[in-house]
Amino acid sequence: MANPVSNTQIAFLLRHLAGMLEIVGEQDFKVRAFERAATAVLQSKSSMEELVKERRIHLLQGVGRGIAEVISEYVETGESTLLHELEQQIPAELQEILLLPGIGPKSLQRFQRELGIRSLDDLQNACESHRVRALSGFGAQKEERILETIKSYRSAKRHISVGIVYPFAELLVNHLTKWEHVNHATIVGSVRRMTETVQNVNLLAAASINDHPHIIERFVQLPLIKVVHEQKDDYCSTVMQVGKRDIPVDLRLVSPNLYGLAMIQYTGSTSHVASLVQRVKPDESNPDTFTNETDTYQYFGLPWIPPELREGTGEIEESERGSLPELVNANDIRGDLHVHTNWSDGDYSLEDVARMARTLGYHYIAITDHSRSLAIASGLTIEAIKRQQDQIRKLNLSWNDFSIFAGVELEILADGSLDYPDEVLAELDFVVASVHSAFKQSQEQMTARLVAAIRNPFVHLIGHPSGRLLSRRPSYAFHLDEVLHAAADTGTAVELNCSPNRLDLNEHSLRKAKQYGVKVAINTDFHHRNEFLNMRIGVGMARRAWLAPQEVINTCSVSEVMKFAADKKNRVGSAL
């Protein structure tokens, strides 16, 4: 059987198939059948995986035998023959348009029929010549949004989240470090500095000059490397494939005695390196060796500067004054306060998630499955959240070195109210409140909505506060200062959600949170396999924002997190 598949993933597949069938002109009743089946899967309290194993999937009301076969194939193989067949019928140029947020099969059909749209270029030209706004139901504002989305999408094709790239860059470095003649190897460039999106991967290795050609030749033959653009004795420019994305990868080799200097030079940033060069006196002699970064920074008259800070934004001056902060690091993290299970849209049981977290050396996690209004993610009813609490309390009796906080990812509804009443929230240990709907509200409405949640005594954290999805959806409009002021006033934390598709809040907003004295929680928003490993990306983002361990709530102990939650309730509750 393939990797675990959630009901939400299956429902998404069925809805996608419905859209594809509509584009190819399939009969309406068949399209509607797939849409009804998607709804039935989402609303079902049974696991589709279990129904497939037990050969009972066709008994699910709303799912006919044909669609049952589609579900069974997807659960058992992770593939869909029907999807592949439909993809063959729909030109790739049209499929690309469907990748744009807010454009579904119905809109695409109208673009084809009424404007003759056959590609993304066609659609962009139609927007720029104001032909889209002439369609009934569109108008100038919607046309402008589509055009902005196309431009964002094109930019995103050149940039990819560092969280997606980093594991592959690390895998390449692991290969290099195992080879006999390689003394050292590391990631450099923007990936090492942990910029939120990157265009390429830069690697650096140290070896004797005579070994350089052999190492380059071996590197370009690695399975991850798909294309070689340039190959020299000490350098190669290649392409690695990550999913459907082609990522340029450059490897440079230097002698061991220059490794430290090269690490600084190729890590960058350009402005940081230029500032270092200006510190060298014209008559000053160069040492023969720069074997490590620490000694090389000493040559420039400075202590070592963490790579995440090397952006030319005052880090050299602060370093010179000896006032660089102690930055949070991965070893400081004691737990994750935003974790999903198969009670909603996660892949794993409570027990499995707890076991994984304990294996990582965590002291705690907060189980924060979705609340009832987020039906697409199988949100929990009040009765279900209470049953989950009971199970968590029982599980907590199993350990004396690990704790599960009973929590929820609570919907902040469009009118600013919360998805559960206070008497339900009062029974929970840790509440994350998030926005998942009505993204197009005005700046004032969205700000009021967030602030209302912050001022609830039982809300401890605002999840992915800007709502952005990297390369897919910009932040919704809200007044960050007002939100942070309310968070500081009430003792509410804000999240650095380190899902590679979010990285939300960004580094600039995190720095502002630091200025307001607002605590930050670095969370993975765990749903699927290996996502706990994204914590290191979140830590990198936090370091870019100059955050210290004491400014991050999940560096705290179990008792300190409980005190944080209690303090919020006392602080706000007494003011009501």
Buried (B, 14 or more C-beta within 10 A) or exposed (E): EEEBBBBBBBBBBBBBBBBBBBBEEBEEEBBEBBBBBBBBBBEBEBBBBEBBBEEEBBEBEBBBEEBBBBBBBBBBEEEBEBBEEBEEEBEEBBBBBBEBBEBBBEBBBBBBEBBEBBBBEBBBBBBEEEBBBBBEEBEEEBBBBBBEBBEBBEEBEEBBBBBBBBBBBEEBBEBBEEBEEBBBBBBBBBBBBBBBBBEBBBBBBBBEEEBBBBBBEBBBEBEBBEEBEEBEBBEBBBBBBBEEEBBBBBBBBBBBEBBBBBBBBBBBBEEBBEBBEEEEEEEEEEEEBBBBBEBBBEBBEBEBBBBBBBBBBEBBEBBBEEEBBEBBBEEBBBBBBBBBBBBBBBBBEBEBBBEBBBEEEBBBBBBBBBBBBBEBBBBBEBEBBBEBBEBBEEBBEEEEEBBBBBBBBBBBBBEBEBBBEEEBBEEBBBBBBBBBEBBEBEEEBBBBBBBBBBBBBBBBBBBBBBBBBBBBBBBBBBBBEBBBBBBBBBBBBBBBBBBBBBBBBBBEBBBBBBEBEBBBBBBBBBBBEEBBBBBBBBBBBBBBBBBBBEBBBBBBEBEEBBEBBEEBBEBBEEEE
